[in-house]
Amino acid sequence: MESAQKLKKISLILCTIERTTELERFLQSLVRQSYPNFELIIVDQNKDERLVPLTRRFQKHFPILHLRSDKGLSRARNVGLKHASGDIIAFPDDDCLYPPNLLESVARWFNEHPEWHGLTGRSVDTNGLPSSGRWDNKEGAVNRYNVWRRGISITMFLRREVVTAVGPFDEDLGVGAGTPWGSGEETDYLIRALEAGFRIFYDPNLWVVHPNKEPTPVIAYRYALGLGRVLRKHGYPFWFVAYYWLRPLGGVLLSLSMGKVDKARYYWAVLGGRLLGWLSKE
């Protein structure tokens, strides 16, 4: 590995609420990193001091900036962005895990590829299987059509010039926003970066561990509203929007044919959310 003086500094903006055990596991994964030049910015949305013992314990291993924000994932990330000092900005979740060589690999990649402005990868579970979505198996450039299979916040690594140009996350999107749109903030951010002319590369061999949690129909509906909202916001053509309606509709019909009523309810919630999110007005 190159000397730390030559390596880019990475700022990790982590927003958290109501989790300590999962967060501690993530902090332990940072201790095991082979790459030393990073800072962790914890944006704390808890109303109590539960994280203070954790931050004190891990500060001896790496720099930690402990901030506070009002509720909302996008809102918290924007607080963190104002304080990030790194050359590369990343957005881990409080329940994900970094493999030991992740940051070293990311820093080396950016050093070797100055022509690219961002890097994304896959989310996998502890068994190495895809989690939190369906991800491409082939590497290549991210565009407005494949970004849905090539972008998730926990594997987003962006040069500082990207976040400077794109600006804050849309605070109307994402968990805790106080709006119906319960997701889509990271996809919206990547699309805005692409619209600004930045080049982002997807590498399926870059991965972060994240539990594969099946959302309830209520939560799936909120997530789907966010997806539909982003499709509308960025003016996707109707044929592409229709594709994202037909997939859950097919899931409904297939589930019913197999007698899986609960699964059919889940897909129906996804369909309804995507449809109503897209029909929403500005």
VOPAGU-2260 file (C-alpha; in pm, 1 decimal, decimal comma):
REM VOPAGU-2260
SITE   aa  ch    i         X         Y         Z
SITE  MET   A    0       0,0       0,0       0,0
SITE  GLU   A    1     118,6     353,4     -74,6
SITE  SER   A    2     217,8     577,1     213,4
SITE  ALA   A    3     -74,1     741,9     388,4
SITE  GLN   A    4      48,7    1083,5     271,9
SITE  LYS   A    5     -22,0     987,7     -90,8
SITE  LEU   A    6    -358,9     829,2     -25,3
SITE  LYS   A    7    -685,7    1012,3     -46,1
SITE  LYS   A    8    -881,5    1087,3     267,3
SITE  ILE   A    9   -1224,8     924,3     281,5
SITE  SER   A   10   -1514,3    1077,0     476,5
SITE  LEU   A   11   -1776,8     828,8     593,5
SITE  ILE   A   12   -2110,5     995,5     669,9
SITE  LEU   A   13   -2316,3     761,6     885,4
SITE  CYS   A   14   -2667,2     853,1    1000,3
SITE  THR   A   15   -2815,1     655,7    1286,4
SITE  ILE   A   16   -3119,0     627,2    1507,7
SITE  GLU   A   17   -3223,7     364,5    1765,1
SITE  ARG   A   18   -2931,9     128,7    1694,8
SITE  THR   A   19   -2627,8      54,8    1907,5
SITE  THR   A   20   -2544,5    -315,3    1864,5
SITE  GLU   A   21   -2543,5    -291,2    1484,5
SITE  LEU   A   22   -2348,5      32,8    1496,1
SITE  GLU   A   23   -2086,6    -119,4    1723,4
SITE  ARG   A   24   -2037,2    -401,9    1474,0
SITE  PHE   A   25   -1983,4    -150,1    1196,9
SITE  LEU   A   26   -1730,8      41,9    1406,8
SITE  GLN   A   27   -1546,0    -282,7    1469,2
SITE  SER   A   28   -1532,3    -339,2    1092,7
SITE  LEU   A   29   -1367,9       3,2    1060,7
SITE  VAL   A   30   -1104,7     -91,4    1317,6
SITE  ARG   A   31   -1014,1    -384,8    1092,4
SITE  GLN   A   32    -967,9    -167,9     782,2
SITE  SER   A   33    -627,6    -195,7     613,6
SITE  TYR   A   34    -653,9     168,7     510,1
SITE  PRO   A   35    -583,9     437,2     771,2
SITE  ASN   A   36    -677,6     766,4     606,9
SITE  PHE   A   37   -1047,1     807,6     681,7
SITE  GLU   A   38   -1278,7     992,5     914,9
SITE  LEU   A   39   -1617,8     883,9    1046,9
SITE  ILE   A   40   -1892,7    1143,9    1077,3
SITE  ILE   A   41   -2176,0    1008,1    1290,5
SITE  VAL   A   42   -2498,8    1204,6    1253,7
SITE  ASP   A   43   -2699,0    1107,1    1560,1
SITE  GLN   A   44   -3080,2    1135,5    1553,9
SITE  ASN   A   45   -3135,9     977,4    1894,0
SITE  LYS   A   46   -3284,0    1194,4    2166,1
SITE  ASP   A   47   -3056,7    1045,7    2433,9
SITE  GLU   A   48   -2682,1     995,4    2484,1
SITE  ARG   A   49   -2668,3     623,6    2402,3
SITE  LEU   A   50   -2390,7     668,9    2145,9
SITE  VAL   A   51   -2149,8     864,2    2365,8
SITE  PRO   A   52   -1983,8     556,0    2522,4
SITE  LEU   A   53   -1938,6     404,6    2176,2
SITE  THR   A   54   -1782,8     713,2    2020,9
SITE  ARG   A   55   -1547,5     756,6    2316,3
SITE  ARG   A   56   -1432,9     395,7    2294,1
SITE  PHE   A   57   -1362,6     398,2    1921,2
SITE  GLN   A   58   -1209,8     746,5    1894,4
SITE  LYS   A   59    -874,6     599,9    1992,5
SITE  HIS   A   60    -880,0     395,9    1670,5
SITE  PHE   A   61    -986,4     658,4    1412,9
SITE  PRO   A   62   -1123,7    1015,0    1400,5
SITE  ILE   A   63   -1493,1    1044,6    1486,5
SITE  LEU   A   64   -1703,4    1357,7    1459,3
SITE  HIS   A   65   -2028,8    1317,0    1652,3
SITE  LEU   A   66   -2304,7    1546,9    1523,2
SITE  ARG   A   67   -2678,5    1582,0    1583,7
SITE  SER   A   68   -2966,0    1635,6    1344,2
SITE  ASP   A   69   -3341,5    1632,4    1324,5
SITE  LYS   A   70   -3508,8    1314,9    1204,4
SITE  GLY   A   71   -3475,0    1219,0     839,6
SITE  LEU   A   72   -3204,3    1028,3     653,7
SITE  SER   A   73   -3150,4    1288,8     382,6
SITE  ARG   A   74   -3159,6    1567,7     638,6
SITE  ALA   A   75   -2893,7    1393,2     847,3
SITE  ARG   A   76   -2670,1    1327,4     549,0
SITE  ASN   A   77   -2684,5    1693,5     458,4
SITE  VAL   A   78   -2565,4    1782,5     807,5
SITE  GLY   A   79   -2275,4    1543,1     762,6
SITE  LEU   A   80   -2186,0    1678,6     418,4
SITE  LYS   A   81   -2126,6    2022,7     566,6
SITE  HIS   A   82   -1852,1    1880,7     789,2
SITE  ALA   A   83   -1685,2    1628,0     558,0
SITE  SER   A   84   -1320,8    1705,6     485,9
SITE  GLY   A   85   -1228,8    1403,9     271,4
SITE  ASP   A   86   -1140,1    1376,3     -95,4
SITE  ILE   A   87   -1391,7    1091,0    -128,7
SITE  ILE   A   88   -1733,7    1085,6      38,3
SITE  ALA   A   89   -1925,2     770,2     133,8
SITE  PHE   A   90   -2254,8     692,5     307,1
SITE  PRO   A   91   -2252,6     369,0     512,7
SITE  ASP   A   92   -2564,2     254,6     698,3
SITE  ASP   A   93   -2555,3     193,7    1072,0
SITE  ASP   A   94   -2628,2    -176,9    1017,6
SITE  CYS   A   95   -2381,7    -254,7     738,1
SITE  LEU   A   96   -2031,6    -403,6     756,1
SITE  TYR   A   97   -1721,1    -316,9     554,6
SITE  PRO   A   98   -1486,8    -599,0     447,2
SITE  PRO   A   99   -1134,6    -533,2     581,5
SITE  ASN   A  100    -980,6    -417,9     252,7
SITE  LEU   A  101   -1273,9    -211,1     126,1
SITE  LEU   A  102   -1139,5     139,6     184,9
SITE  GLU   A  103    -794,0      46,6      59,4
SITE  SER   A  104    -948,2     -91,8    -260,7
SITE  VAL   A  105   -1161,1     219,1    -307,8
SITE  ALA   A  106    -869,5     458,4    -255,5
SITE  ARG   A  107    -649,5     262,4    -494,6
SITE  TRP   A  108    -924,5     256,7    -756,4
SITE  PHE   A  109    -967,2     634,6    -746,5
SITE  ASN   A  110    -590,7     683,8    -769,9
SITE  GLU   A  111    -575,5     456,5   -1073,7
SITE  HIS   A  112    -885,4     598,8   -1246,6
SITE  PRO   A  113    -876,4     979,6   -1243,3
SITE  GLU   A  114   -1119,0     984,1   -1536,4
SITE  TRP   A  115   -1405,4     859,5   -1316,6
SITE  HIS   A  116   -1583,7    1071,7   -1056,0
SITE  GLY   A  117   -1765,3     802,9    -858,8
SITE  LEU   A  118   -1770,1     432,3    -781,1
SITE  THR   A  119   -2057,9     205,3    -678,3
SITE  GLY   A  120   -2095,1    -163,9    -599,8
SITE  ARG   A  121   -2327,5    -432,1    -462,2
SITE  SER   A  122   -2499,7    -496,2    -132,9
SITE  VAL   A  123   -2471,3    -857,3     -13,1
SITE  ASP   A  124   -2578,4   -1050,4     294,3
SITE  THR   A  125   -2347,5   -1246,1     524,2
SITE  ASN   A  126   -2361,2   -1539,8     280,7
SITE  GLY   A  127   -2250,9   -1324,9     -11,3
SITE  LEU   A  128   -2595,2   -1327,1    -173,3
SITE  PRO   A  129   -2752,5   -1007,2    -310,8
SITE  SER   A  130   -2937,7    -802,3     -50,4
SITE  SER   A  131   -3150,8    -487,7     -54,6
SITE  GLY   A  132   -3223,3    -518,0    -425,1
SITE  ARG   A  133   -3127,5    -675,5    -757,2
SITE  TRP   A  134   -2775,0    -590,1    -876,0
SITE  ASP   A  135   -2600,5    -619,2   -1210,7
SITE  ASN   A  136   -2333,4    -885,8   -1247,5
SITE  LYS   A  137   -2141,5    -693,9   -1513,9
SITE  GLU   A  138   -1924,5    -390,3   -1449,9
SITE  GLY   A  139   -1953,4     -67,6   -1643,9
SITE  ALA   A  140   -2069,0     290,6   -1649,4
SITE  VAL   A  141   -2376,9     395,6   -1453,7
SITE  ASN   A  142   -2648,6     569,5   -1656,0
SITE  ARG   A  143   -3000,6     689,0   -1584,2
SITE  TYR   A  144   -3150,9     355,2   -1687,4
SITE  ASN   A  145   -2922,2     109,3   -1511,2
SITE  VAL   A  146   -2869,9     321,4   -1198,7
SITE  TRP   A  147   -3157,6     132,2   -1035,9
SITE  ARG   A  148   -2946,7    -187,0   -1049,3
SITE  ARG   A  149   -2609,4     -20,4    -999,8
SITE  GLY   A  150   -2652,6     221,0    -713,9
SITE  ILE   A  151   -2716,9     187,3    -341,2
SITE  SER   A  152   -2604,8     435,7     -79,2
SITE  ILE   A  153   -2382,9     198,8     122,1
SITE  THR   A  154   -2158,3     141,1    -181,7
SITE  MET   A  155   -2156,3     498,3    -313,8
SITE  PHE   A  156   -1809,7     657,8    -317,3
SITE  LEU   A  157   -1797,8    1003,6    -474,2
SITE  ARG   A  158   -1519,0    1252,1    -530,7
SITE  ARG   A  159   -1556,6    1578,0    -341,1
SITE  GLU   A  160   -1614,5    1769,3    -664,6
SITE  VAL   A  161   -1930,9    1563,0    -720,9
SITE  VAL   A  162   -2095,9    1645,5    -387,5
SITE  THR   A  163   -1985,0    2008,4    -419,6
SITE  ALA   A  164   -2157,8    2037,2    -756,2
SITE  VAL   A  165   -2466,2    1824,5    -683,4
SITE  GLY   A  166   -2526,7    1978,7    -341,2
SITE  PRO   A  167   -2752,3    1841,3     -67,5
SITE  PHE   A  168   -2974,5    1536,2     -76,0
SITE  ASP   A  169   -3342,0    1601,2    -148,8
SITE  GLU   A  170   -3487,8    1618,7     201,2
SITE  ASP   A  171   -3834,8    1529,3      73,0
SITE  LEU   A  172   -3704,7    1180,9     -11,9
SITE  GLY   A  173   -3598,3     897,7     217,6
SITE  VAL   A  174   -3676,4     738,5     550,8
SITE  GLY   A  175   -3797,8     985,4     811,7
SITE  ALA   A  176   -3846,8    1271,2     565,9
SITE  GLY   A  177   -4196,4    1346,4     693,4
SITE  THR   A  178   -4334,2    1297,4     340,9
SITE  PRO   A  179   -4489,1     992,3     173,6
SITE  TRP   A  180   -4165,7     929,4     -21,5
SITE  GLY   A  181   -3986,0     669,4     190,8
SITE  SER   A  182   -3691,5     598,1     -39,2
SITE  GLY   A  183   -3513,2     707,6    -355,4
SITE  GLU   A  184   -3280,4     969,4    -209,9
SITE  GLU   A  185   -2957,5     795,4    -315,4
SITE  THR   A  186   -3085,7     714,2    -664,8
SITE  ASP   A  187   -3197,8    1073,0    -704,0
SITE  TYR   A  188   -2850,1    1187,2    -596,6
SITE  LEU   A  189   -2674,4     964,4    -849,8
SITE  ILE   A  190   -2909,6    1075,3   -1127,9
SITE  ARG   A  191   -2838,3    1438,8   -1045,2
SITE  ALA   A  192   -2465,0    1364,7   -1058,5
SITE  LEU   A  193   -2506,8    1202,6   -1399,3
SITE  GLU   A  194   -2716,0    1496,7   -1521,1
SITE  ALA   A  195   -2432,8    1727,9   -1411,5
SITE  GLY   A  196   -2195,1    1539,8   -1640,4
SITE  PHE   A  197   -2008,2    1327,0   -1387,0
SITE  ARG   A  198   -1895,1     973,5   -1475,0
SITE  ILE   A  199   -1973,6     695,3   -1226,7
SITE  PHE   A  200   -1847,4     338,3   -1253,4
SITE  TYR   A  201   -2014,2      24,5   -1118,8
SITE  ASP   A  202   -1800,7    -268,8   -1003,1
SITE  PRO   A  203   -1991,1    -578,4    -880,8
SITE  ASN   A  204   -1671,6    -698,6    -712,6
SITE  LEU   A  205   -1700,4    -403,5    -474,6
SITE  TRP   A  206   -1944,3    -506,1    -203,7
SITE  VAL   A  207   -2066,8    -412,3     141,8
SITE  VAL   A  208   -2247,9    -649,0     377,3
SITE  HIS   A  209   -2603,3    -549,5     464,5
SITE  PRO   A  210   -2881,8    -767,3     609,1
SITE  ASN   A  211   -3149,2    -869,6     361,5
SITE  LYS   A  212   -3466,0    -755,3     535,6
SITE  GLU   A  213   -3798,5    -827,4     369,4
SITE  PRO   A  214   -4009,6    -514,3     427,4
SITE  THR   A  215   -4370,4    -537,7     537,2
SITE  PRO   A  216   -4633,9    -433,6     280,6
SITE  VAL   A  217   -4668,9     -98,3     461,0
SITE  ILE   A  218   -4296,9     -24,8     443,2
SITE  ALA   A  219   -4273,1    -161,8      88,9
SITE  TYR   A  220   -4550,1      79,3     -10,7
SITE  ARG   A  221   -4357,1     376,6     128,8
SITE  TYR   A  222   -4038,4     267,4     -46,4
SITE  ALA   A  223   -4230,7     223,5    -370,8
SITE  LEU   A  224   -4380,1     571,4    -339,4
SITE  GLY   A  225   -4025,5     707,6    -329,6
SITE  LEU   A  226   -3923,2     514,0    -638,5
SITE  GLY   A  227   -4225,5     638,3    -829,7
SITE  ARG   A  228   -4155,1     992,1    -716,8
SITE  VAL   A  229   -3797,8     978,4    -848,9
SITE  LEU   A  230   -3919,1     839,8   -1183,1
SITE  ARG   A  231   -4154,7    1136,8   -1212,6
SITE  LYS   A  232   -3903,0    1393,2   -1086,8
SITE  HIS   A  233   -3646,9    1302,4   -1352,6
SITE  GLY   A  234   -3889,9    1266,6   -1641,0
SITE  TYR   A  235   -3840,4     901,5   -1729,3
SITE  PRO   A  236   -4020,3     788,2   -2045,7
SITE  PHE   A  237   -4348,3     607,5   -2001,2
SITE  TRP   A  238   -4216,7     275,1   -2135,9
SITE  PHE   A  239   -3956,4     266,4   -1859,0
SITE  VAL   A  240   -4207,2     364,5   -1591,9
SITE  ALA   A  241   -4446,1      96,9   -1715,6
SITE  TYR   A  242   -4173,2    -164,6   -1677,3
SITE  TYR   A  243   -4152,4     -79,6   -1306,9
SITE  TRP   A  244   -4529,2    -125,0   -1279,9
SITE  LEU   A  245   -4541,5    -451,9   -1471,1
SITE  ARG   A  246   -4281,7    -628,0   -1256,5
SITE  PRO   A  247   -4481,5    -611,7    -930,3
SITE  LEU   A  248   -4804,0    -679,7   -1122,1
SITE  GLY   A  249   -4644,1   -1000,0   -1245,8
SITE  GLY   A  250   -4544,5   -1074,0    -887,0
SITE  VAL   A  251   -4906,9   -1037,2    -776,5
SITE  LEU   A  252   -5036,7   -1274,3   -1042,9
SITE  LEU   A  253   -4764,4   -1532,7    -989,7
SITE  SER   A  254   -4805,8   -1527,7    -612,5
SITE  LEU   A  255   -5180,9   -1570,7    -637,9
SITE  SER   A  256   -5139,0   -1860,6    -880,6
SITE  MET   A  257   -4917,5   -2029,6    -619,7
SITE  GLY   A  258   -5156,1   -1955,1    -334,8
SITE  LYS   A  259   -4911,4   -1714,6    -167,2
SITE  VAL   A  260   -5159,3   -1448,7     -58,2
SITE  ASP   A  261   -4920,4   -1263,3     173,2
SITE  LYS   A  262   -4663,1   -1235,3    -104,8
SITE  ALA   A  263   -4933,1   -1110,5    -339,9
SITE  ARG   A  264   -5023,1    -840,8     -87,0
SITE  TYR   A  265   -4657,9    -733,7     -76,5
SITE  TYR   A  266   -4636,2    -698,8    -456,4
SITE  TRP   A  267   -4970,8    -517,9    -464,6
SITE  ALA   A  268   -4835,2    -264,8    -216,2
SITE  VAL   A  269   -4526,0    -215,8    -432,9
SITE  LEU   A  270   -4737,9    -168,0    -744,9
SITE  GLY   A  271   -4967,4      81,6    -574,3
SITE  GLY   A  272   -4678,8     279,5    -430,7
SITE  ARG   A  273   -4490,9     303,6    -760,0
SITE  LEU   A  274   -4805,6     406,9    -943,3
SITE  LEU   A  275   -4913,3     672,7    -692,8
SITE  GLY   A  276   -4558,3     800,4    -651,3
SITE  TRP   A  277   -4531,5     856,8   -1024,1
SITE  LEU   A  278   -4876,0    1022,1   -1040,6
SITE  SER   A  279   -4784,4    1266,0    -761,4
SITE  LYS   A  280   -4759,6    1634,0    -848,7
SITE  GLU   A  281   -4466,9    1859,4    -766,4
